[in-house]
Amino acid sequence: MSDDIIKKQVEAGGETFHVSYRKLKDKPPKGNIDRAELDENGRPVYVVNGWGDWPELNPRTYEVSPGILCDQDVPVPMRDGTITYADIYRPKHAPEKVPAIIAWSFYGKRPCADSDVEWQTYGVPYGSHSNFTKFEGPDPLYWCHQDYAIVNYDMRGIGNSEGDCYMWSSQEGRDGYDLVEWLAEQDWCNGKVGMVGNSALAMAQWKVAAEQPPHLACIAPWEGTAEPYREFINKGGFTECGFNKFLVADFVGNGYIEDIYQTVHDYPYNNAYWEDKVPKWEKVEVPAYVTGGWNHFHLRGATRGFRLISSKQKWFRIHRDFEWPDQYSKLGLDELTRFLDRYLKDIHNGWESTPRVRIDVMDAYDFDYQLLRPELDWPIPRTEYKRFYLDARSRSLSFEPQTVESNLHYDGNLGKATFDITFREETEITGGMLAHLWVEADGHDDMDIFVAVQKLDDKGKWLPCLVFGKPHPGAPGRLRVSLRETDPERSDVEWQPYYTYSNPQKLSPGEIVPVDIEIWPQSKIFHPGEQLRIEIMGHYERIDWFEPFAWETDNKGNHVIHTGGKYDSYLLVPVIPPKYVASGGYIVR
């Protein structure tokens, strides 16, 4: 084991685990900037990797911009005596006390605030946020002028904050409780606290809200993974080794950080340690404005979180864009302002009339069929789930079950099988899907299966959706067949089986078993003549997609897909019927 990694005893669910912790990086001498470059208009910008700057402690209050004060390096005590630090931005001449908005994560609280060159988040237009904006968080130079305080926070272990960094654990929730209650007591605060931000900043909100701090008035978890083991670290039952390896390698602090990549090799199966990182959904009761992106790996957490939290006042918007451009868009900023004004300032501005759910329905490339379509709930209540049956003989999908048994083989590492169906009428598919497959491992005792659902034109050409100009590989699903066991009591909807991930069942030679593979939600319109395709393979087909994902697979020999007769392999598809069909074929969706 490296000298930079130690083992710590961690208690979870009444059990003790020996968890790997990696030494945090020392503070860089001049910040953590990837590179300086020119934008399309020749203006210099910093392209920042998001982790931020960590200068030495320098407690002070100063005016960072006309009318905006920064209380820098404010010590915040936790209940166990650990001291953490925050930069608090607040209006200088607010007419009364103001609410606090927390930007919580393991990213640095001061991205490059001491620089006179603007930094940019990828895909966000120049000038959209200031250098005081924590990566993926709210911009103090906007919100302070709306009479809010922004709290850029370095969580336990990060930067100059004491202790070691726990990632998405119940400890994070307890620390968040302490921060909320500490802020509510400050002489500038009106006693109401909210949480805002996407990705890591959203993930923390689920945990903190579940602790029910009395002064937490609302949350806005935009694009937040919720169950790290299932959605981020070991999704499908096998380890993601791209993003997870570098995630913990660059964070800065004086102590150690949980090495989730190493720990999942020590504890590959689900247990109390991993369950400790799952929010207690039923305890999240505050008003919530949730967003999700059809083309992003936070989507499962966003959809599941919205569905399971107990909040009576909750709203959900699912868009086609990537998280960063959406967060800093005019629409996003305007709506978030109205939401926070309502629940942090008690301004009756009509926010409650916002539709409970709104969705973008994608078409192809960067074209959309509909934007911000209102719906009553998620999943859409009028959904009709249909089964498209696989036929190995013709490599097609059919509306009717196949009576003839057949099978096809593909190389477990490099090959794939595809099955297509053509739509004769306009068809919308919105929601979670499921691939029910009968499979056999020829030459091995396990199979790692990837699936992707894609759209084709009437000639069979792939019609991807584009994000940042890159083709998204399609609605994803994956499963290690030996970990196919599900818990019926926790599988509350057919399209989202709840895998136990704790009882491996290897395959015997010639054994054919059924598996149910969850496929993450999507929303697409299929015009007459266009086709839907499901790809089944033993590898992740990245194509030209830009996110740095990779998986540690265990495939040998061939994969065999069985269809027809007693092998009722099918794709469960959420078809959304029109709200109204008039004579002459006029359709209202």
Secondary structure, DSSP 8 states (H G I E B T S, - for coil): --TTEEEEEEEETTEEEEEEEEE-B---TT--EEEEEE-TTS-EEEEE-S--B------EEEEEETTEEEEEEEEEE-TTS-EEEEEEEEETT-SS-EEEEEEEESS-SBSSTT-SSEEE-TTS-TTSS-TT--TTS--HHHHGGGT-EEEEEE-TTSBT--S-B--SSHHHHHHHHHHHHHHHTSTTEEEEEEEEEETHHHHHHHHHHHT--TTEEEEEEES----HIIIIISGGGS-B-SHHHHHTTS-BBSSEEE-HHHHHHHS-S--HHHHTTS--GGG--S-EEEEEETTSTTHHHHHHHHHH---SSEEEEEESS-HHHHHTSHHHHHHHHHHHHHHHS----SGGGS-SEEEEEEEEBTEEEEEEEEESSSS-TT-EEEEEEEETTTTEEESS---S-EEEEEETTT-EEEEEEE-SS-EEEEEEEEEEEEEEEESSS--EEEEEEEEE-TTS-B--BEETTEE---EEEEEEGGG--B-TTT--STTS--B--S------TT--EEEEEEEEEEEEEE-TT-EEEEEEESS---TT--S---B-----SEEEEEEBTTB--EEEEEEE--SEE-TTS-EE-
